[in-house]
Amino acid sequence: MSLFDLFWTAVGLSMDAFAVAICKGLSVKKVLLKHGLIVGLYFGGFQAGMPLLGYLFGSSFAKYIESFDHWVAFVLLGIIGFNMIRESREEEEELNSSFGFKAMFPMAIATSIDALAVGVSFAFMRVQIGWAVLFIGVTTFLLSAVGVKLGNHFGAKYKSKAELFGGIVLILLGTKILLEHLGVL
């Protein structure tokens, strides 16, 4: 996987977290630096940890599906992407202004489940997981911290667009992986 592909994977994966960060910014009257740091650390940490778990899990059986691993990566990324697009069309949820563990932990898990599946596909693609995890974590941290501030300033109009964009990016990346393996690209 090239650095370019990894960058777009990180951006695509971070769009759920970015969208939720926008909502967290909407939930408070005045955004403080600590709000962005808390959201960034939770979301960036979980977005980094989940691909690592997926990679470790996927590595244990990658050799058994080597002949069709590109299809697995294509299907996983496609499902995640279509799910993000579907979520971009759903009704808005009630905003919770808490930045405590009970509020942030479930959101961090929910926004990073897709990264677990991507980690499995990383095992099939033999991605350098250390760099991938670092890149995804830092990208998500930065976008989430910025999302809190943007949400506070601009409102909810960008939440669904962020999820839609992330879904499209992941679908295109899955398609690219498949086409490269088939020799079309």
N, C-alpha and C positions, 0 to 999 in steps of 0.2 A: 504494500500500500504506500503510495507516494505521500509526501508531506502535504501536497495539495488536497488529496483525497482525505487524509486525516483531518486537515483543517475543516473541510466541509462536513465531515462526520461529526466533529466536535461541535460545530455550529448547529447542525441539525439536531443533535441530541440535546443541546442546551436550550432549544426553543421552548420546550415545556416548562423548564425551570424559569426561563426569561418571562414567559407569559404569567406564571404564578407570582414571580417577583413584581411584575407590573401591578398585579392585584394587591400584593402586600403594600406597595407604595400608595395605592388608592385608599388603603384602610387607615392610614394615619394622617393627621392634619399637618404635621411637620416631620419631614424625614430627617433623621439624624445619621451621622456617619456609621454609628453602631448598627443601625437597621440594615444598611447595605452590607456591612461586614458579616453580620449574623446570617443573612439570607445567602450571601456568597459562600460562606464556609459550609453551611448545611448542604446547599445544592451542589457546590463544587466538590465537596468531599464525597457525597453519595454518588455523583456522576462519575467520579474517579474510581470509587470502590466497586461499583457494580460491574463495569466491564472486566475488572480484574477477576471477580468471582466467576463471571461467565466464561472468561478465558480459561481459568483453571478447570472448570467443569467441562467445557468443550474440548480441551486438550486431552482429557481422559478417553474420549471416544472419537477423536478426529481421524485417526488412522483407519477406522472402520468405514468411514463415509467419504474418503478422499476422492473417489471417482465422481461423486455428485455434490461435493461441498459447495461449489459455486451456486448450485440451485438452492441449497439450504440458506446461504447468505442472501441470495436474491429474494427468497420467500420471506425470511425473517425481516429484512429491511423493508420489503414491500408491505408486510402486515403492520409493522410499526408506523411506517409513513402514512398508510391509509387510515390507521387509527388516529393519528395526530390530525389529519385532515378532517375526519369525522368530528373529533373533539372541538375543532375550530368553529364548527357550525352549531354547537350546542348552546343552550341557554347559559347565561352568567350565573355563577354561584354566589352565595352570600359571603361577604368579605369578613375575615377574622383579623382583627388588629393586633393579636398577640404574636410576639416574637419569641416566646418561651418554647421549651422542649416539647411540651404536649401539642403545640400547634405546628412547629417546624419539622419535627421528626417524621410524622406521617406524610407531610407534603414532600419531604426530601426523598422518602422511599417511593412515593407515587410518581414523582417526576423522573425517577431514575430506573424504573423497572425496564424500560426500553433499552437502557444502556447494558443491562444484564444480557439481553438477547444479542446485542451488538457484540458484546464480549465473546459470546459463543461463536459468532461468525468470525471474529478476529482469530480465534484458535484455528479455524479451518483455513484462513488466509495466511497463517503464520506471521502475523503482525508482531513487531517488537512491542510487547505489551507495556513495558515500563514507560517508554516515550509516549505511547498512545494514552495511557492512564493520566500521565502528567499533563499532556496537551488538553485532553478533555476536561480534566479538573480545573485547570487554570482558565480555560475558555469559559466554562460554565460559571466559575467564580466571578470573572469580570462582567460577563453579560448579565448575571443575576444581580450583582451590586448596582450596575447601571440601570437595570430594569426597575428596581425599587424607586430610584430617583425619577426615571421617566414616567412611571405610573403615577407618582405623586403630582407631576407637572401636566401630563397630557391626558390622563384618564384611560378608560378601558378600550378605546377604539383600536389600539394596536395589539391587544391580546390575541384575538382570533387570527390576525394577519401573521403574527409570529408563529403560531401553531401551524397554520397553513403552509408557511414558508418552510418550516422544519420538516413537515411531512413530505413535501415535494422534494427537498434535498435528499432525504433518506431513500425515497423511491428511485430517484435518478442515480444515486450511488449504487444501489442494488442492481439496477439495470446495467450500469457501467461494468460492474464486477462480472456479471453474467456474459455480457458481450465481449469483454476482454478474454475470458476463459474460452469462449466459443471461437475466438479468432476474428471476430468482426471488427474490433477496434485494435 
